[in-house]
Amino acid sequence: MSLSSRHTPLKLYSDPSSQYSHRVRIALAEKDLDVEIYDVLDPTKDEDLVLINPSLALPTLQDRGTVLNNSSVIMEYLDERYPHPPLFPIYPVDKARSRSIMREVDDHLASFVRVVTAGGKPNTQQKNKARNSLKGNLIAFQAHYLRDGEHFGGEEFSLVDCTVLPILWRLELMQIKLPDRQTRSLRRYMNRLFDREGFRASLSEEEKEMR
């Protein structure tokens, strides 16, 4: 993935600390696409973002006249628009299974990350409950979707991995320690995938400071 100063048709408005923006940056890096990435700290003050996306939702992708602002929708669009290397299965049943896993990640993992990392006045009890739920769900996800495999939900790197990896990268930031005996496969997965070239290229400066 290259951060280009010249005009390119592909632009990403990204929150440099958000798991959702991180997902899209991983997909872009894996496809080695030429993209202009704009770090947005305050969407209300970004005139270009306000112009193309009045909802101010991040991430927002602009590909010529196309504007998208949901991380899962953006990733699937990128995979169809720029099909090499493929990050989604070809066959409908496998594609449906991947979408199902991604939805489960959103419902049972990402939702707790939002609670733990939420700004404002901290609710310690609520955050601790979310940490425990996230840890327990990660153990269950490992048993069901990873086992001794190389990737989540399949044999090849996919959008499912793009969805899970930002959460795992933030565990240390959220002060979540995985139990050694119960998460061996998951920790091997993390060590391997965190060294992947596309993943390293996807990290914002803020994310590099998270671990």
Backbone bond lengths (Angstrom), bond angles and torsions (degrees), N, CA, C in turn:
res aa  C-N    CA-C-N  psi(-1)  N-CA   C-N-CA  omega(-1)  CA-C   N-CA-C  phi
1 M - - - 1.465 - - 1.509 108.26 -
2 S 1.317 117.41 132.92 1.446 120.39 179.79 1.511 109.79 -117.36
3 L 1.315 115.86 138.61 1.456 121.58 175.39 1.511 106.15 -95.92
4 S 1.315 116.55 101.68 1.452 121.68 -169.36 1.514 111.23 -96.33
5 S 1.338 116.06 142.66 1.452 120.70 175.86 1.521 111.47 -91.38
6 R 1.313 117.58 -13.62 1.460 120.34 177.74 1.520 109.07 -86.74
7 H 1.338 115.18 167.75 1.462 119.11 -178.51 1.522 110.22 -69.07
8 T 1.298 116.39 130.37 1.458 121.85 172.56 1.516 107.52 -132.37
9 P 1.330 117.58 153.31 1.460 119.57 -178.55 1.525 113.79 -71.23
10 L 1.343 117.00 -16.52 1.459 120.62 -173.74 1.527 109.69 -105.77
11 K 1.350 115.94 121.46 1.460 121.16 -179.77 1.527 109.29 -131.14
12 L 1.325 115.72 138.98 1.461 120.72 176.86 1.516 109.29 -123.46
13 Y 1.322 115.55 122.88 1.459 121.90 171.77 1.523 106.22 -94.36
14 S 1.328 115.72 116.33 1.465 121.11 -165.26 1.518 111.66 -129.55
15 D 1.326 115.95 137.80 1.458 121.51 168.22 1.530 106.57 -83.18
16 P 1.330 118.86 115.37 1.464 120.82 -172.57 1.522 115.07 -67.16
17 S 1.334 117.66 -10.13 1.467 119.62 179.72 1.525 113.10 -115.66
18 S 1.326 117.98 2.79 1.465 122.08 -174.64 1.523 112.34 -89.96
19 Q 1.322 116.02 136.28 1.464 120.46 175.95 1.526 111.32 -61.76
20 Y 1.326 117.67 -31.79 1.461 120.78 -176.10 1.530 111.31 -74.11
21 S 1.309 117.08 -42.31 1.460 119.75 174.14 1.526 110.66 -64.94
22 H 1.331 115.94 -36.62 1.462 120.40 179.96 1.529 110.95 -61.26
23 R 1.318 117.46 -39.46 1.470 121.03 178.04 1.527 110.86 -53.83
24 V 1.320 115.07 -48.43 1.463 120.21 -176.57 1.520 110.52 -67.63
25 R 1.323 117.23 -39.32 1.461 119.67 178.73 1.525 111.90 -63.56
26 I 1.331 117.20 -34.87 1.467 119.75 175.74 1.522 110.15 -64.06
27 A 1.326 117.35 -46.85 1.463 121.03 179.91 1.523 111.04 -60.54
28 L 1.321 117.07 -42.68 1.463 121.12 178.17 1.525 111.11 -62.51
29 A 1.332 116.24 -42.61 1.459 120.32 -179.35 1.520 111.62 -66.96
30 E 1.323 117.29 -40.09 1.457 120.90 179.45 1.529 111.18 -63.15
31 K 1.317 116.61 -32.12 1.459 120.71 179.04 1.526 112.04 -89.60
32 D 1.328 116.45 -4.08 1.464 122.81 177.78 1.526 111.10 53.61
33 L 1.324 115.59 46.73 1.457 120.90 -177.82 1.526 111.08 -86.98
34 D 1.317 115.34 146.73 1.456 121.70 176.24 1.523 107.63 -81.10
35 V 1.300 117.25 111.20 1.463 121.42 -171.60 1.524 110.16 -141.25
36 E 1.311 115.67 142.05 1.459 121.18 171.96 1.531 107.71 -92.26
37 I 1.316 116.67 120.43 1.463 121.04 179.84 1.522 109.20 -106.69
38 Y 1.323 115.02 124.26 1.455 121.32 179.24 1.527 108.65 -110.25
39 D 1.321 116.71 113.93 1.462 120.59 175.97 1.527 108.93 -74.14
40 V 1.318 115.64 124.15 1.466 121.24 -177.40 1.529 108.91 -116.21
41 L 1.317 116.11 112.13 1.463 120.89 178.60 1.520 111.54 -91.37
42 D 1.327 116.36 -33.34 1.465 121.60 178.04 1.528 108.40 -133.46
43 P 1.335 117.80 97.75 1.470 120.58 -176.56 1.526 113.50 -56.53
44 T 1.320 117.72 -30.61 1.468 119.96 -176.90 1.525 112.24 -68.44
45 K 1.330 116.79 -18.60 1.460 120.61 -178.10 1.526 112.95 -103.30
46 D 1.329 117.15 2.17 1.463 120.63 178.73 1.526 108.75 -95.45
47 E 1.322 116.66 101.68 1.460 121.41 -173.62 1.521 112.24 -61.97
48 D 1.328 117.34 -38.54 1.465 120.11 -179.63 1.523 110.89 -65.68
49 L 1.331 116.71 -42.07 1.463 120.33 178.93 1.524 110.69 -64.93
50 V 1.321 116.87 -43.65 1.468 120.77 178.79 1.522 110.53 -58.37
51 L 1.315 116.42 -37.73 1.461 121.45 -177.39 1.522 112.17 -67.87
52 I 1.331 117.53 -43.08 1.470 119.59 -174.83 1.524 112.70 -92.45
53 N 1.340 117.45 -20.66 1.462 120.37 -176.01 1.525 109.74 -145.62
54 P 1.324 117.20 85.56 1.468 120.86 -177.52 1.528 114.21 -58.95
55 S 1.343 117.73 -21.43 1.469 119.56 177.58 1.522 112.13 -71.27
56 L 1.347 116.39 -18.84 1.468 123.63 178.40 1.525 113.07 64.79
57 A 1.321 117.81 16.88 1.463 121.16 -179.11 1.524 110.61 -70.70
58 L 1.321 115.61 140.27 1.462 122.26 176.31 1.516 109.20 -120.67
59 P 1.339 117.03 144.23 1.460 127.30 -0.64 1.523 112.15 -75.00
60 T 1.324 115.87 155.61 1.459 122.61 172.44 1.521 108.35 -125.74
61 L 1.314 116.17 127.83 1.463 122.05 177.91 1.521 109.15 -107.34
62 Q 1.327 115.82 133.80 1.460 121.57 173.42 1.523 108.41 -119.26
63 D 1.312 115.99 118.83 1.464 122.09 177.66 1.522 107.01 -123.77
64 R 1.324 114.90 94.08 1.462 121.17 -171.04 1.530 109.15 55.07
65 G 1.319 118.68 -116.80 1.456 120.36 -177.12 1.509 114.75 -87.65
66 T 1.325 117.62 -0.22 1.464 121.94 -178.25 1.521 110.42 -95.00
67 V 1.332 116.79 129.73 1.463 122.05 177.63 1.523 108.56 -126.31
68 L 1.340 116.72 123.72 1.462 122.80 -178.64 1.523 109.14 -129.13
69 N 1.344 117.08 148.03 1.468 117.80 -175.87 1.522 114.22 -143.26
70 N 1.305 118.15 32.15 1.464 122.26 171.29 1.517 107.03 -126.35
71 S 1.332 117.66 129.75 1.466 119.77 -171.51 1.522 112.69 -58.80
72 S 1.324 118.09 -43.31 1.467 120.35 -179.77 1.520 111.18 -66.69
73 V 1.325 116.40 -41.99 1.466 120.74 177.95 1.524 110.28 -63.42
74 I 1.326 116.95 -43.28 1.462 120.86 179.32 1.521 110.77 -61.11
75 M 1.327 117.58 -45.74 1.464 120.42 -177.69 1.519 111.68 -63.98
76 E 1.327 117.36 -42.34 1.462 119.66 178.51 1.525 110.62 -66.61
77 Y 1.320 116.72 -38.07 1.467 120.31 176.75 1.525 110.24 -60.89
78 L 1.327 116.88 -47.26 1.463 120.72 179.79 1.519 111.49 -59.24
79 D 1.334 116.20 -38.93 1.460 119.00 -177.79 1.521 111.64 -69.44
80 E 1.316 117.71 -32.66 1.462 120.39 177.76 1.523 111.47 -81.90
81 R 1.310 116.40 -37.35 1.469 121.16 -178.12 1.521 111.09 -73.72
82 Y 1.318 117.06 -36.38 1.468 123.06 -179.27 1.529 107.18 -128.01
83 P 1.319 118.10 82.91 1.473 121.88 -165.09 1.528 116.57 -75.66
84 H 1.321 119.31 -4.19 1.466 119.94 -176.90 1.528 110.34 -122.17
85 P 1.341 116.28 129.32 1.470 127.23 -8.95 1.527 110.75 -74.46
86 P 1.328 117.15 149.71 1.465 120.01 -178.69 1.529 111.32 -69.22
87 L 1.318 116.24 138.88 1.465 121.77 178.11 1.520 111.99 -118.88
88 F 1.327 116.20 10.32 1.460 121.53 179.20 1.521 107.98 -139.67
89 P 1.332 118.48 144.44 1.470 120.57 179.99 1.526 111.80 -61.56
90 I 1.327 115.02 158.15 1.463 121.00 179.96 1.519 111.12 -83.88
91 Y 1.331 116.61 -44.23 1.461 120.83 -171.71 1.524 111.45 -78.48
92 P 1.337 117.05 140.92 1.468 121.27 -175.46 1.519 114.29 -54.73
93 V 1.342 117.95 -40.96 1.460 119.49 -177.15 1.527 110.76 -66.65
94 D 1.340 116.85 -39.52 1.462 120.33 178.48 1.525 110.90 -70.65
95 K 1.328 116.05 -37.15 1.460 120.38 178.26 1.532 110.49 -64.39
96 A 1.331 115.70 -42.38 1.465 120.06 178.95 1.526 110.68 -63.68
97 R 1.330 116.59 -39.66 1.470 120.15 179.25 1.532 110.29 -64.15
98 S 1.326 116.99 -42.27 1.467 119.85 178.84 1.518 111.08 -62.74
99 R 1.327 116.70 -42.87 1.466 119.95 177.90 1.534 110.81 -61.77
100 S 1.331 115.62 -38.66 1.461 120.31 179.72 1.526 110.99 -63.62
101 I 1.336 116.65 -42.79 1.464 120.30 179.01 1.524 110.37 -64.51
102 M 1.331 116.38 -42.71 1.461 120.15 178.99 1.523 111.14 -61.16
103 R 1.316 116.71 -38.28 1.458 120.04 176.98 1.532 110.56 -65.30
104 E 1.325 116.44 -40.10 1.463 119.83 177.89 1.524 111.21 -64.53
105 V 1.324 116.25 -38.96 1.467 119.67 176.32 1.524 110.08 -59.38
106 D 1.324 116.46 -44.93 1.462 120.29 178.58 1.527 111.67 -60.62
107 D 1.330 115.59 -44.97 1.467 120.27 -173.80 1.522 113.51 -76.15
108 H 1.338 116.97 -36.49 1.465 120.45 -168.76 1.531 114.90 -114.23
109 L 1.330 117.18 -6.16 1.464 120.26 176.95 1.526 110.77 -125.45
110 A 1.325 116.06 -60.50 1.469 120.28 -174.99 1.520 112.38 -59.95
111 S 1.315 116.75 -34.86 1.470 119.91 -179.08 1.527 111.39 -62.44
112 F 1.332 116.98 -35.41 1.463 120.07 179.08 1.527 111.30 -75.96
113 V 1.331 116.85 -31.74 1.465 119.75 174.78 1.526 109.63 -60.18
114 R 1.317 116.55 -41.66 1.468 120.37 179.42 1.530 111.12 -59.79
115 V 1.326 116.60 -39.94 1.468 120.16 -179.61 1.525 110.55 -66.52
116 V 1.334 116.00 -46.51 1.469 120.16 -175.70 1.521 111.56 -66.89
117 T 1.321 117.22 -37.11 1.465 120.96 -174.77 1.524 113.10 -96.02
118 A 1.321 117.65 4.48 1.465 120.61 -178.11 1.522 110.57 -63.09
119 G 1.321 115.52 141.74 1.457 120.71 177.37 1.517 110.95 -82.26
120 G 1.309 115.25 -167.05 1.456 119.85 -179.76 1.519 111.78 80.76
121 K 1.315 116.08 -165.88 1.463 121.27 -178.98 1.526 110.09 -67.47
122 P 1.335 117.60 120.98 1.461 119.82 -175.91 1.525 113.03 -72.65
123 N 1.315 115.09 139.20 1.459 122.00 172.11 1.526 106.00 -108.14
124 T 1.330 115.98 95.93 1.462 120.87 -171.69 1.521 112.06 -58.93
125 Q 1.311 117.68 -43.12 1.462 120.95 -179.13 1.527 110.82 -62.47
126 Q 1.305 116.53 -43.57 1.460 120.93 -179.97 1.523 111.10 -65.79
127 K 1.323 116.82 -41.80 1.459 120.81 179.96 1.529 111.31 -66.84
128 N 1.330 117.68 -41.28 1.463 120.42 178.34 1.525 111.38 -64.42
129 K 1.311 116.48 -38.94 1.462 120.27 176.71 1.522 110.56 -63.30
130 A 1.329 116.61 -40.85 1.462 120.61 178.63 1.525 111.04 -66.35
131 R 1.335 117.49 -39.32 1.469 120.69 177.42 1.531 110.82 -60.07
132 N 1.314 116.53 -46.75 1.462 120.67 -179.39 1.527 111.41 -64.37
133 S 1.321 116.91 -40.07 1.466 120.45 178.48 1.521 110.52 -65.37
134 L 1.315 116.71 -42.60 1.461 120.86 179.50 1.520 111.05 -62.96
135 K 1.328 116.91 -44.49 1.466 120.65 179.05 1.529 111.01 -61.33
136 G 1.319 116.90 -47.25 1.461 120.40 179.73 1.515 112.51 -63.05
137 N 1.321 117.25 -40.01 1.457 120.40 -179.91 1.523 111.97 -69.61
138 L 1.327 117.16 -33.97 1.466 119.80 176.17 1.525 111.11 -63.67
139 I 1.318 116.93 -40.46 1.468 120.66 177.28 1.522 110.01 -62.03
140 A 1.330 116.68 -42.26 1.464 120.72 178.87 1.527 111.39 -67.12
141 F 1.318 117.47 -40.30 1.466 121.28 178.60 1.522 110.63 -63.01
142 Q 1.328 116.33 -41.65 1.456 119.74 178.21 1.518 110.57 -58.19
143 A 1.320 117.38 -47.59 1.462 121.65 -177.65 1.521 111.77 -63.93
144 H 1.313 116.83 -35.32 1.465 120.34 -173.69 1.522 113.23 -89.66
145 Y 1.331 117.41 -37.59 1.459 120.06 -170.21 1.524 114.99 -115.19
146 L 1.332 117.86 -15.67 1.462 119.31 -176.62 1.515 112.01 -111.04
147 R 1.314 116.36 -54.03 1.461 121.97 -176.18 1.526 108.76 49.62
148 D 1.340 117.99 -121.99 1.459 120.48 178.57 1.521 111.27 -105.97
149 G 1.326 116.95 17.81 1.450 121.20 -178.76 1.520 112.50 -76.22
150 E 1.309 114.58 170.54 1.454 120.76 -178.72 1.525 111.91 -83.09
151 H 1.337 115.94 -28.27 1.461 120.26 -173.72 1.516 110.30 -140.58
152 F 1.324 115.86 162.76 1.455 120.40 179.47 1.524 110.37 -73.89
153 G 1.330 115.81 121.16 1.459 120.69 172.60 1.505 115.80 74.15
154 G 1.337 119.05 11.84 1.458 119.48 -179.69 1.511 111.96 -179.96
155 E 1.327 115.11 179.69 1.460 121.01 -177.63 1.524 112.68 -90.85
156 E 1.332 117.37 -17.91 1.458 121.49 -176.71 1.525 110.66 -117.35
157 F 1.319 115.71 155.83 1.461 120.79 174.68 1.521 108.94 -61.20
158 S 1.334 116.53 134.66 1.462 119.74 -173.90 1.528 110.91 -146.58
159 L 1.322 115.00 -177.93 1.459 120.61 176.78 1.522 112.09 -63.54
160 V 1.327 117.11 -22.91 1.469 119.41 174.96 1.525 109.69 -62.90
161 D 1.326 116.68 -44.11 1.464 120.48 176.95 1.525 110.86 -63.42
162 C 1.331 116.65 -40.42 1.468 120.43 177.30 1.521 111.38 -58.27
163 T 1.327 116.50 -30.98 1.459 121.82 -178.13 1.526 112.21 -81.10
164 V 1.333 116.58 -35.42 1.469 121.36 -176.34 1.527 112.51 -82.47
165 L 1.318 117.34 -39.75 1.463 121.03 -171.45 1.532 114.37 -58.20
166 P 1.335 120.35 -41.69 1.468 118.35 178.45 1.525 113.40 -60.28
167 I 1.314 116.73 -30.75 1.465 120.62 177.74 1.527 110.06 -69.02
168 L 1.317 116.37 -46.89 1.460 120.88 -179.16 1.531 111.19 -64.08
169 W 1.317 116.83 -36.60 1.466 120.92 179.17 1.531 111.40 -63.12
170 R 1.323 117.21 -27.35 1.459 122.10 -175.92 1.531 113.98 -92.73
171 L 1.331 118.08 1.52 1.464 119.98 -177.22 1.524 112.01 -60.14
172 E 1.316 116.64 -44.20 1.465 119.71 -179.88 1.523 110.67 -63.88
173 L 1.319 117.14 -41.72 1.460 121.54 177.05 1.523 110.92 -58.93
174 M 1.338 116.38 -37.58 1.467 121.47 -178.51 1.521 112.77 -85.38
175 Q 1.340 116.58 3.26 1.466 122.56 179.15 1.531 111.31 60.08
176 I 1.326 114.46 44.92 1.465 121.26 177.24 1.520 108.44 -111.81
177 K 1.314 116.77 120.15 1.461 122.15 177.98 1.519 108.78 -107.56
178 L 1.322 116.44 124.93 1.458 121.07 -179.67 1.523 110.25 -78.73
179 P 1.326 118.49 136.49 1.471 120.94 177.22 1.524 110.54 -65.94
180 D 1.326 116.81 130.67 1.461 121.69 -172.46 1.525 113.03 -57.96
181 R 1.309 117.03 -52.35 1.469 120.51 -171.36 1.523 112.41 -69.65
182 Q 1.314 117.33 -28.51 1.459 120.61 -174.97 1.523 113.74 -91.36
183 T 1.313 117.39 -10.05 1.469 119.15 -172.81 1.525 112.90 -131.28
184 R 1.321 116.83 33.22 1.464 119.24 -178.14 1.518 112.28 -61.03
185 S 1.330 116.57 -45.88 1.470 120.18 -179.88 1.520 110.75 -63.86
186 L 1.314 116.30 -40.89 1.459 120.70 -179.09 1.521 111.06 -65.63
187 R 1.314 117.56 -42.05 1.463 120.16 -179.54 1.525 111.39 -69.78
188 R 1.331 117.95 -34.90 1.470 120.18 173.73 1.524 110.11 -63.51
189 Y 1.318 114.98 -42.40 1.469 120.60 177.80 1.530 110.17 -59.06
190 M 1.311 116.82 -47.11 1.460 120.92 -179.58 1.525 111.34 -61.04
191 N 1.313 117.44 -47.69 1.464 120.62 -178.79 1.521 111.53 -60.24
192 R 1.315 115.87 -39.43 1.466 120.28 -178.40 1.529 111.65 -72.85
193 L 1.323 116.06 -48.05 1.465 119.86 -174.71 1.524 112.77 -74.48
194 F 1.320 117.83 -29.71 1.460 119.61 177.97 1.530 111.40 -67.01
195 D 1.321 117.55 -21.72 1.462 121.25 177.44 1.525 112.45 -91.99
196 R 1.310 117.08 -0.64 1.457 121.27 179.79 1.539 109.28 -66.43
197 E 1.319 115.62 138.17 1.465 120.37 -174.85 1.526 112.07 -57.40
198 G 1.333 116.53 -45.21 1.454 119.94 -179.28 1.513 112.29 -62.54
199 F 1.327 116.47 -37.99 1.463 119.15 179.56 1.521 110.70 -67.32
200 R 1.323 117.31 -45.04 1.465 119.66 -179.66 1.524 110.77 -60.60
201 A 1.342 115.99 -38.23 1.466 120.15 -179.48 1.517 112.32 -69.43
202 S 1.325 117.13 -22.17 1.468 120.93 -175.67 1.521 113.30 -79.59
203 L 1.317 117.68 -16.62 1.461 121.04 -170.82 1.523 112.36 -72.20
204 S 1.314 115.67 131.85 1.463 120.99 171.40 1.529 108.54 -78.88
205 E 1.321 116.14 169.48 1.461 119.24 177.99 1.529 110.60 -61.61
206 E 1.332 117.18 -37.97 1.462 120.77 178.23 1.525 111.04 -64.10
207 E 1.309 116.94 -40.51 1.467 120.74 -178.49 1.520 112.07 -70.62
208 K 1.311 117.29 -30.67 1.463 120.08 176.95 1.525 111.29 -63.19
209 E 1.324 116.87 -24.87 1.463 121.63 -179.18 1.524 112.66 -88.98
210 M 1.328 117.65 -0.80 1.464 120.72 -176.18 1.522 112.77 -79.46
211 R 1.330 117.65 -19.43 1.457 121.07 -178.15 1.519 109.27 -132.90
